[in-house]
């Protein structure tokens, strides 16, 4: 199967067909590579004027948790506007299907659920093999879905202020379309992983497959969960910017083999020294819901566990420090409720990582 054509945004808002057909990549595409094709700071700045008020949240590697026919993997990246805890969110999602035919069928079959989730259909610039636009009044938002060969790209904006127009969504999507084209040609690479990757267990036993591994900015660790909503916390970000060494977080998501639908996220925070790691853990703990905290669940180490609230999609979070590292282990079910398997998994994973950290 070949990636036959794409459409890209041209100057002054015009649209034109892309160039010749692209050959398939020589090797399978990793979820991490799909992530690189999604929303970037420069697109945020071009549309909203600044990146200072837009922070990226940790990406979500969804694999095949959503059992759509022909789906090989799905990744999501959310940017959240932080000013006065504004509700604005920009969400990019990229799915890879086993063939262009499977992607076209999924694009067609998603239409009814898209209308329920994203609102009334509206007109907009034609993109890719197929595209459609939506606008919703309550909650306010707009969405764009595009089929590009074996890929489906979705861009959604939720807001309590100015709703992005179809033309604005198309402008934001244009560079992503080009990156997907480059990705499918095998010319888009992922950032190299740091030495701390050795602290993360490989898949095996109860863990696997690995749904994705990524390196990202301090903002990934700068959100607090307040009444079910992620809230930007400048205190955490400022500390991470000053004390992380190197200034990047490492994230890996595992599926739980014996608990379908449940995933385990591990985040490694490399600090400049032991004192900085312990200070951050205390700062982070103080942003949590005190009534759900269990202090010192790991004997002899500064640690805490935050129990889930019981809602769909909620997490059980374990965080601890050892040496110059803080490690966060979180278990969740993105599409449902967690089970006792999550309780066991976070403690087991913490034990595996602790043996790898040398003081």
Protein Blocks (a to p, Z undefined) as FASTA:
>chain_A
ZZfbacdddehhiacdddddddddfbdcdfklmmmmmccfklmmmmnopaklpccddddd
ekjmbacehiabdcddddddfehhiabdcdddddddfbfklmmmmmmmmmmmmmmmnopa
dddddehjbdcddddfbdcdddddddehjbccddddddfbdccdfklmmmmmmmmmmmmm
mmmnopaccddddfklmmpcceehjbccdfbdcdddfklmmccceehiacddfklmmmmm
mmgccfbdcddddddfklghiacdddddddfbfklmmmmmmmmmmmpcfklpcehkbghi
acdddddehighiacdddddehjbdcddddddfkbccdfklmmmmmmmmmmmmmmpcZZ
